[in-house]
Amino acid sequence: MQKKAIISFLVVLFVLSLGSRGEAFVPQTPHLLHLVIQKIKTPTGMVVYQTRQIAKVDGEGTGEDMADAVSERLSFAFPSALRSEISSKNGTAFTVQSGNRFVRVENGRVTATVRPIADFYTDPMLLRDYAMMAAHLDAVGIDTQKVTFQRLDGGVCFFVGKPAGGSDPESGFWVDKDTLFPVRYKVTRSGRTVDVRYHNWHRVSRTWYPMETSIQVDGQPFADIRVSRFELKPGFSADRFDVDGVLAAYPVQNGMAGEDEAREQIDGLDKEIDDFSKLFDQ
């Protein structure tokens, strides 16, 4: 009898284990984003050194090949401030993002006050606060009501967004189920789609950052980014991320669109690609 009881007990455990395997745990969006940020950690500050290659564009607006690489230095003050500094043969440029505010300065003049959608690729690395990231996903049109499983490049991911019934969703946020690293970020606005892939996450101390990022616009290459190294920083001067200070220090370029008009033109990526090409042309 004792032997039969032991066998029965083991059978029950086996059946229960099968049931638990059949119903895999799927976190809700806030919990998933909390797990992601818990994995990649949030230092006080970080500096990233990278090269960006912008796609050259043919007459129909599709990427043919990549332009020469240009060096960039990104300074992160988590969880919502970022400064990017760029230099090229044709001049210098820098951008400052602080919360929802943005300014771009090229060759000593303010050229934009609204962040272009192609710069959204930094969102998963900068917004290391789960509530802030969830609010941003909502703001860019990603449905955060439900998390599902999706296959991506042979792996399984947690997917935040509205499933598309077998086809590729118009927008969403993909997180690798095993590593909890963001691997894809896709946003569709005003008929334009920006699709970002993150690869080769690397660790310094306990903090993680993707060493390779690729960006497509409407299915065509827009930019490839390669990180040479990143360093943790104890903090930065607040002046580096002062949008009002930048606007007060630099004149506005003649012909720059006003902020209301710029918001309407935020998805004008053909012009954006042309602007990048002019700045980065070696």
VMD Tcl script that draws the C-alpha trace (Angstrom):
set ca {
  {0.00 0.00 0.00}
  {2.80 2.36 0.88}
  {4.46 1.73 -2.48}
  {1.18 2.40 -4.32}
  {0.69 5.62 -2.37}
  {4.17 6.83 -3.34}
  {3.57 6.00 -6.99}
  {0.20 7.77 -6.94}
  {1.82 10.82 -5.35}
  {4.51 10.92 -8.05}
  {1.89 10.59 -10.79}
  {-0.05 13.53 -9.35}
  {3.13 15.64 -9.25}
  {3.88 14.73 -12.86}
  {0.38 15.70 -14.03}
  {0.57 18.97 -12.12}
  {3.95 19.72 -13.66}
  {2.53 19.15 -17.14}
  {-0.29 21.55 -16.36}
  {2.08 24.23 -15.16}
  {4.18 23.87 -18.29}
  {1.11 24.20 -20.48}
  {0.18 27.56 -18.98}
  {3.31 29.67 -19.28}
  {3.47 32.80 -17.17}
  {2.67 35.97 -19.12}
  {3.25 39.21 -17.17}
  {1.17 42.34 -17.63}
  {2.88 45.31 -19.29}
  {3.91 47.19 -16.10}
  {5.33 43.99 -14.59}
  {7.17 43.10 -17.82}
  {8.74 46.57 -18.08}
  {9.72 46.35 -14.41}
  {11.45 43.01 -15.11}
  {13.26 44.49 -18.13}
  {14.56 47.47 -16.17}
  {15.48 45.23 -13.25}
  {17.58 43.18 -15.70}
  {19.38 45.99 -17.56}
  {19.74 48.15 -14.39}
  {19.64 51.93 -14.03}
  {22.94 53.67 -13.31}
  {23.08 57.36 -12.45}
  {24.63 58.21 -15.82}
  {26.27 56.63 -18.83}
  {28.29 57.70 -21.88}
  {28.05 55.72 -25.12}
  {30.55 56.02 -28.00}
  {29.15 54.84 -31.30}
  {29.30 55.13 -35.07}
  {26.19 55.68 -37.13}
  {25.87 54.90 -40.81}
  {23.00 56.62 -42.58}
  {21.49 55.01 -45.65}
  {22.06 56.85 -48.90}
  {18.81 57.45 -50.73}
  {18.01 57.01 -54.41}
  {15.54 59.11 -56.38}
  {12.56 57.11 -55.10}
  {13.47 57.48 -51.45}
  {14.68 53.93 -50.81}
  {17.98 53.03 -49.21}
  {20.59 51.80 -51.69}
  {23.72 51.55 -49.53}
  {25.25 53.09 -46.44}
  {27.10 56.40 -46.16}
  {30.43 56.74 -44.36}
  {30.27 56.24 -40.60}
  {30.12 59.27 -38.30}
  {31.10 59.24 -34.64}
  {28.59 60.10 -31.93}
  {28.81 60.50 -28.18}
  {25.61 59.94 -26.19}
  {25.32 61.10 -22.58}
  {22.47 59.51 -20.62}
  {21.10 61.03 -17.41}
  {18.51 58.45 -16.45}
  {15.62 58.12 -16.70}
  {14.67 60.94 -19.08}
  {17.56 63.13 -20.28}
  {19.87 62.52 -23.21}
  {22.48 64.55 -25.09}
  {23.91 63.42 -28.44}
  {27.00 65.10 -29.92}
  {27.99 64.63 -33.56}
  {30.79 65.96 -35.73}
  {31.50 65.62 -39.44}
  {33.41 67.24 -42.25}
  {30.46 69.54 -42.87}
  {30.17 70.79 -39.30}
  {28.92 69.85 -35.87}
  {25.55 69.12 -34.34}
  {24.09 68.15 -31.02}
  {20.67 67.31 -29.65}
  {19.28 67.58 -26.14}
  {16.25 65.67 -24.90}
  {14.82 66.30 -21.46}
  {11.51 64.67 -20.69}
  {9.17 65.54 -23.55}
  {11.27 68.51 -24.69}
  {13.84 68.42 -27.48}
  {16.20 70.75 -29.35}
  {18.68 70.20 -32.16}
  {21.55 72.58 -32.94}
  {23.52 72.34 -36.19}
  {26.52 74.57 -36.90}
  {25.57 76.97 -34.15}
  {21.88 77.38 -34.97}
  {18.70 75.78 -33.64}
  {17.21 73.68 -36.45}
  {14.48 71.67 -34.67}
  {12.48 71.66 -31.44}
  {10.58 68.40 -31.97}
  {12.30 65.03 -31.78}
  {12.16 63.13 -35.09}
  {10.56 59.70 -34.89}
  {13.74 57.99 -36.13}
  {15.44 59.07 -32.89}
  {12.97 56.99 -30.88}
  {15.45 54.09 -31.02}
  {16.96 55.31 -27.72}
  {13.65 54.97 -25.81}
  {14.20 51.47 -24.35}
  {17.74 52.42 -23.24}
  {16.85 55.81 -21.77}
  {13.44 55.33 -20.14}
  {14.59 53.02 -17.36}
  {11.48 53.66 -15.31}
  {8.64 51.22 -15.96}
  {5.81 53.74 -15.48}
  {7.53 56.28 -17.74}
  {8.18 53.65 -20.42}
  {4.60 52.37 -20.29}
  {3.26 55.92 -20.67}
  {5.57 56.49 -23.64}
  {4.45 53.27 -25.36}
  {0.87 54.48 -25.00}
  {1.81 57.91 -26.33}
  {3.37 56.51 -29.52}
  {0.32 54.36 -30.22}
  {1.37 50.95 -28.88}
  {-1.46 49.01 -27.22}
  {-0.23 48.20 -23.69}
  {-3.38 46.45 -22.48}
  {-2.09 42.93 -23.04}
  {1.17 41.00 -23.35}
  {1.29 37.94 -25.61}
  {3.91 35.56 -26.96}
  {5.36 36.03 -30.45}
  {8.15 34.34 -32.36}
  {10.94 36.57 -33.65}
  {14.03 35.40 -35.54}
  {13.60 31.85 -34.28}
  {13.13 32.82 -30.64}
  {10.15 33.51 -28.39}
  {9.39 37.01 -27.16}
  {6.97 38.77 -24.89}
  {5.08 41.13 -27.19}
  {3.48 44.40 -26.08}
  {1.05 45.58 -28.72}
  {-2.01 44.56 -30.68}
  {-1.50 41.15 -32.37}
  {-2.05 41.20 -36.12}
  {-3.43 37.69 -36.61}
  {-0.37 36.07 -38.17}
  {0.96 39.11 -40.03}
  {3.57 41.55 -38.76}
  {2.02 44.07 -36.32}
  {2.05 47.75 -37.29}
  {3.60 48.67 -33.96}
  {4.84 46.99 -30.81}
  {7.60 46.27 -28.34}
  {9.32 42.87 -28.26}
  {11.26 41.51 -25.24}
  {13.21 38.25 -25.38}
  {11.47 35.78 -23.08}
  {14.68 34.21 -21.76}
  {17.04 37.18 -21.49}
  {14.47 39.97 -20.87}
  {16.38 42.20 -23.30}
  {14.39 44.48 -25.64}
  {14.98 43.15 -29.16}
  {12.54 45.07 -31.36}
  {10.65 48.37 -31.21}
  {8.23 49.35 -33.97}
  {6.22 52.55 -34.26}
  {3.76 53.57 -36.97}
  {2.64 57.20 -37.14}
  {1.03 59.23 -39.93}
  {1.55 56.43 -42.43}
  {5.27 55.98 -41.65}
  {6.75 52.97 -39.90}
  {10.04 52.94 -37.99}
  {11.31 49.46 -37.12}
  {14.26 49.14 -34.72}
  {16.19 45.94 -33.88}
  {18.60 45.63 -30.95}
  {21.43 43.08 -30.95}
  {24.41 41.96 -28.89}
  {23.56 43.32 -25.46}
  {26.78 43.85 -23.50}
  {27.39 44.42 -19.80}
  {29.59 46.92 -17.95}
  {29.42 46.31 -14.20}
  {25.75 45.33 -13.80}
  {24.38 47.58 -16.57}
  {23.47 46.34 -20.06}
  {23.37 48.14 -23.42}
  {22.95 46.91 -27.05}
  {26.16 47.10 -29.06}
  {24.34 46.95 -32.42}
  {21.14 48.66 -33.52}
  {19.53 48.70 -36.96}
  {16.77 51.08 -38.02}
  {14.43 50.71 -40.97}
  {11.88 53.18 -42.28}
  {8.98 51.75 -44.30}
  {10.93 48.53 -44.74}
  {14.03 50.25 -46.13}
  {17.41 50.71 -44.37}
  {17.70 54.01 -42.53}
  {20.69 53.62 -40.21}
  {23.05 51.08 -38.66}
  {24.56 51.89 -35.27}
  {27.61 50.21 -33.77}
  {28.75 50.92 -30.22}
  {32.50 50.80 -29.60}
  {32.20 51.14 -25.82}
  {30.10 52.58 -23.03}
  {31.06 53.84 -19.60}
  {29.10 54.41 -16.42}
  {29.20 57.92 -14.95}
  {28.28 59.12 -11.47}
  {26.36 62.05 -12.93}
  {26.47 65.14 -15.16}
  {25.98 68.85 -14.83}
  {22.32 69.74 -15.27}
  {23.37 72.42 -17.79}
  {24.16 69.70 -20.34}
  {20.45 68.84 -20.54}
  {18.93 72.31 -20.19}
  {16.71 72.79 -23.24}
  {15.80 76.35 -22.26}
  {19.49 77.16 -21.84}
  {20.24 75.87 -25.34}
  {17.38 77.86 -26.85}
  {18.63 81.00 -25.11}
  {22.24 80.47 -26.21}
  {21.75 79.76 -29.94}
  {19.88 81.67 -32.66}
  {17.10 79.98 -34.58}
  {17.90 79.07 -38.17}
  {16.00 81.12 -40.72}
  {13.08 79.20 -42.18}
  {12.86 76.70 -39.33}
  {9.29 75.48 -38.89}
  {7.48 76.72 -35.82}
  {6.73 74.16 -33.16}
  {3.10 73.60 -34.22}
  {4.15 73.10 -37.82}
  {7.09 70.94 -36.77}
  {4.75 68.64 -34.87}
  {2.74 68.14 -38.04}
  {5.95 67.38 -39.91}
  {7.42 65.03 -37.29}
  {7.00 62.05 -39.61}
  {8.49 63.74 -42.70}
  {11.33 61.24 -42.83}
  {12.27 61.84 -46.46}
  {13.47 65.31 -45.45}
  {15.05 63.88 -42.32}
  {17.08 61.36 -44.33}
  {18.23 64.17 -46.62}
  {19.23 66.31 -43.60}
  {21.23 63.44 -42.11}
  {22.93 62.78 -45.43}
  {24.03 66.44 -45.74}
  {25.37 66.52 -42.19}
  {27.08 63.14 -42.29}
  {28.46 63.28 -45.86}
  {32.19 62.71 -45.61}
}
mol new
graphics top color blue
foreach p $ca { graphics top sphere $p radius 0.5 }
foreach p [lrange $ca 0 end-1] q [lrange $ca 1 end] { graphics top cylinder $p $q radius 0.2 }
display resetview
